[in-house]
Amino acid sequence: MGFDARAYLEGFTSRSGPLRPEDVPRDYAALVDYAGRGGRGRPLLVGVSEGAGLSVLASTAPEVQARIAGVVALGLPDKNELAWRLRDSVIYFTKKIPNEPTFSSREVVERMAPVPLAALHSAHDEFVPVSETQAILAHARAPKRLWVIEAANHRFSDNRPELWRRLKEAIEWIGSARDAGP
């Protein structure tokens, strides 16, 4: 099941205000319930960039933690938006955070435990430096793991085969980390 983080944010951005951090776990719990119907195990949250940050935030809530196997975060930034407007598309050129309300992955990641966090990051990410994701993981409690992939950009565009190998490895690691328990 796919989920477009920008469309989600845009759909809730109005004159009355952006999403609140406490809205995200509730919304994700509904998505997780839907994704888990008829499945053999708990769903896995896999997010890219903003979607990675939202997945981390969602997994801080006990009601989501009990329903998921773990989180795979690709290109996890510290600052994540809680709103999105068309004018915010300028970030693709400026490489800066839009002028919207945000939350910090670094400030909430500690509350994810015992949910496993697997972070995959491009060595040459033009939006999120590796050091930023390392700082986030330094605040996370176990189980956590970081894979840095030699790739030219945020999209891993010149090394997708390695991305797929590491993604498979990360998913397997989450299974074993969750099974090992606290």
Backbone torsions as a table, in degrees:
resi	resn	phi	psi	omega
1	MET	NA	129.5	179.2
2	GLY	-101.3	157.8	-176.5
3	PHE	-148.3	124.3	-178.5
4	ASP	-94.0	106.4	-176.3
5	ALA	-61.7	-40.8	-179.9
6	ARG	-64.1	-42.1	178.7
7	ALA	-64.2	-39.2	177.1
8	TYR	-59.0	-50.8	-179.7
9	LEU	-63.7	-43.9	-179.1
10	GLU	-62.8	-37.9	-179.5
11	GLY	-65.4	-23.2	-179.0
12	PHE	-109.0	3.1	178.5
13	THR	-88.7	120.3	-178.1
14	SER	-145.5	179.5	177.0
15	ARG	-63.7	-25.1	-178.8
16	SER	-79.2	-9.6	174.7
17	GLY	129.0	171.2	-178.6
18	PRO	-83.9	-178.5	169.9
19	LEU	-62.7	154.9	171.4
20	ARG	-104.3	150.5	-179.7
21	PRO	-52.6	-35.0	-179.3
22	GLU	-73.0	-14.5	176.7
23	ASP	-73.4	-33.8	-171.7
24	VAL	-62.5	-49.3	178.9
25	PRO	-59.4	-39.1	178.6
26	ARG	-61.8	-45.8	179.7
27	ASP	-65.3	-42.5	179.3
28	TYR	-67.0	-33.7	177.4
29	ALA	-60.3	-40.3	177.4
30	ALA	-64.9	-42.0	178.2
31	LEU	-64.4	-42.9	-179.6
32	VAL	-63.5	-41.7	177.7
33	ASP	-60.9	-43.5	179.3
34	TYR	-64.6	-46.4	-178.1
35	ALA	-66.2	-29.3	-176.9
36	GLY	-83.8	-7.6	-179.5
37	ARG	-60.4	124.6	175.6
38	GLY	74.4	1.9	-179.6
39	GLY	-82.3	164.9	179.8
40	ARG	-89.1	-17.2	-178.5
41	GLY	-145.3	-173.9	178.5
42	ARG	-76.5	143.3	177.1
43	PRO	-65.1	158.4	177.5
44	LEU	-112.6	130.6	175.7
45	LEU	-87.4	121.9	177.0
46	VAL	-121.9	115.7	-177.1
47	GLY	-126.4	147.6	178.5
48	VAL	-115.4	125.0	176.3
49	SER	57.4	-116.0	178.8
50	GLU	-55.6	-39.4	178.1
51	GLY	-63.8	-31.8	176.1
52	ALA	-66.8	-45.1	178.4
53	GLY	-62.4	-43.6	178.2
54	LEU	-63.5	-37.8	177.7
55	SER	-64.4	-40.8	176.3
56	VAL	-61.7	-47.9	-179.9
57	LEU	-60.5	-45.7	-179.4
58	ALA	-60.3	-38.3	-175.0
59	SER	-78.8	4.4	174.6
60	THR	-83.1	-12.9	-177.2
61	ALA	-91.2	130.7	-179.4
62	PRO	-54.0	-36.2	-179.3
63	GLU	-67.2	-24.3	175.1
64	VAL	-88.0	-42.0	-178.9
65	GLN	-53.0	-41.2	-177.5
66	ALA	-70.2	-16.4	-173.4
67	ARG	-105.2	-8.8	-175.4
68	ILE	-118.2	157.4	177.1
69	ALA	-83.9	-31.7	-177.5
70	GLY	168.5	-174.8	-180.0
71	VAL	-128.2	131.4	169.6
72	VAL	-109.7	120.6	-177.0
73	ALA	-115.5	118.3	177.9
74	LEU	-105.0	121.6	179.4
75	GLY	64.9	45.5	-175.7
76	LEU	-68.1	115.9	176.3
77	PRO	-90.7	161.1	174.5
78	ASP	-75.4	-53.2	-177.8
79	LYS	-90.1	127.5	-178.3
80	ASN	-129.4	139.2	-176.9
81	GLU	-77.4	152.5	172.4
82	LEU	-113.9	10.5	178.1
83	ALA	-155.0	157.8	177.5
84	TRP	-151.0	129.8	175.4
85	ARG	-127.6	157.7	-179.1
86	LEU	-53.0	-38.9	-179.2
87	ARG	-61.1	-20.4	-179.3
88	ASP	-72.6	-11.6	179.6
89	SER	-61.5	-14.5	178.4
90	VAL	-60.1	-19.8	-179.3
91	ILE	-61.9	-24.9	-179.6
92	TYR	-67.0	-19.8	177.0
93	PHE	-100.8	-40.3	-176.1
94	THR	-83.1	-22.9	-176.7
95	LYS	62.6	26.4	179.9
96	LYS	-115.0	163.6	178.6
97	ILE	-73.5	135.3	179.3
98	PRO	-68.4	163.8	-179.9
99	ASN	-82.0	73.2	-179.3
100	GLU	-137.1	162.2	173.4
101	PRO	-61.2	144.5	-177.5
102	THR	-134.1	169.6	167.7
103	PHE	-133.4	161.3	-177.0
104	SER	-105.6	121.6	174.6
105	SER	-59.9	-40.7	-178.6
106	ARG	-59.7	-35.7	-177.6
107	GLU	-78.4	-20.9	-176.9
108	VAL	-109.4	-16.8	-170.6
109	VAL	-60.6	-30.1	179.9
110	GLU	-60.0	-30.5	-177.3
111	ARG	-78.7	-1.9	178.8
112	MET	-71.3	-33.5	-174.0
113	ALA	-55.8	136.6	17.4
114	PRO	-95.9	14.8	180.0
115	VAL	-69.4	126.6	177.9
116	PRO	-65.9	138.3	177.2
117	LEU	-118.0	116.1	175.4
118	ALA	-110.2	119.1	-179.5
119	ALA	-111.8	127.9	175.1
120	LEU	-113.0	133.5	-174.1
121	HIS	-141.1	140.4	175.7
122	SER	-77.0	135.5	179.7
123	ALA	-62.6	-23.1	-176.8
124	HIS	-126.6	42.1	179.2
125	ASP	-63.9	124.1	-177.5
126	GLU	-82.8	-12.0	178.9
127	PHE	-102.1	-40.7	-174.5
128	VAL	-127.2	109.5	178.0
129	PRO	-63.3	148.4	177.8
130	VAL	-54.5	-39.2	-178.5
131	SER	-60.1	-30.5	178.6
132	GLU	-67.3	-45.2	178.5
133	THR	-68.6	-37.0	176.0
134	GLN	-60.6	-40.4	178.9
135	ALA	-65.4	-37.4	177.2
136	ILE	-63.4	-48.8	-178.9
137	LEU	-64.8	-27.2	176.4
138	ALA	-63.6	-26.8	178.7
139	HIS	-89.8	-13.4	-179.5
140	ALA	-78.7	148.9	173.6
141	ARG	-93.6	159.0	178.7
142	ALA	-64.8	150.1	3.3
143	PRO	-86.1	134.9	-180.0
144	LYS	-150.9	151.7	177.6
145	ARG	-159.1	144.9	179.5
146	LEU	-120.0	132.7	171.1
147	TRP	-114.0	122.5	174.3
148	VAL	-103.3	122.3	-175.2
149	ILE	-107.8	130.2	177.6
150	GLU	-68.5	100.2	-179.4
151	ALA	-147.8	155.2	-170.0
152	ALA	-79.8	-18.1	-173.3
153	ASN	-158.6	-179.0	-178.1
154	HIS	-58.6	-27.3	-176.5
155	ARG	-93.0	0.3	-178.5
156	PHE	56.6	27.6	-166.5
157	SER	-61.9	-26.2	-178.4
158	ASP	-99.3	5.5	179.9
159	ASN	-148.6	48.6	-179.8
160	ARG	-63.2	-37.4	178.3
161	PRO	-57.5	-40.9	177.8
162	GLU	-68.3	-38.4	176.4
163	LEU	-57.9	-47.1	-178.6
164	TRP	-64.1	-39.0	177.3
165	ARG	-62.4	-46.7	-178.6
166	ARG	-70.4	-33.0	176.8
167	LEU	-64.3	-44.1	176.9
168	LYS	-61.3	-44.1	178.5
169	GLU	-61.3	-41.5	-179.5
170	ALA	-64.5	-41.4	179.2
171	ILE	-64.7	-42.6	176.9
172	GLU	-63.5	-41.4	179.0
173	TRP	-61.4	-42.8	178.8
174	ILE	-58.5	-43.6	177.8
175	GLY	-58.3	-44.3	-179.4
176	SER	-74.0	-35.4	179.5
177	ALA	-67.9	-40.1	-179.5
178	ARG	-69.5	-39.5	179.0
179	ASP	-66.1	-31.8	-178.5
180	ALA	-69.7	-27.8	177.8
181	GLY	71.0	-179.4	-177.8
182	PRO	-70.2	NA	NA
